[in-house]
Amino acid sequence: MVKKQIVKNLNMLFNDEYGSKIERDLINARDLLEHDEWGEALDIFCCQLYEYSIPISQDTFSLIQETWRLMDVDLHFYEYLTELIILNNEQSENYSKA
């Protein structure tokens, strides 16, 4: 049950809305997911979001937190992602135009 939820969450996160900046990393993360390397896959995803300052919604952040919890990972390691949370659609639209 937990494995199924982790995989579902990761598939929801690893979509193409994050643009070409992390496209290669998303491909690598999906490959890791296929080999049950969930933690490594999510770590790559989170690090690349932060490295490229890609804004995320509160819902995305909550999904990331839920997935880390399911994997029994200390959430304090990923508090830096709170800097990326967007407050409204305007910020997201401004990013996509950049």
WOKAVEN-V429884 format. One line per field, one symbol per residue. ss: DSSP state (~ for helix, > for strand, _ for the rest). phi: phi as a letter, one per 30 degrees, with the letter a starting at -180 (. if undefined). psi: psi as a letter, one per 40 degrees, with the letter a starting at -180 (. if undefined). A space follows every 10 residues. Layout:
ss->???
phi->???
psi->???
This chain:
ss->_~~~~~~~~~ ~~~__~~~_~ ~~~~~~~~~~ ~~~~___~~~ ~~~~~~~~~~ ~____>_~~~ ~~~~~~~~~~ ____~~~~~~ ~~~~>___~~ ~~~~~~~_
phi->.deddddddd ddddccddid eceddddddd ddddchcddd dddeeddded echddbdddd dddddddddd chcddddcde dddcddcade dddddddd
psi->dddddddddd dddfaeeeie dedddddddd ddddffgddd dddddddddd defhiiiddd dddddddddd efihedeedd eddehididd dddddde.
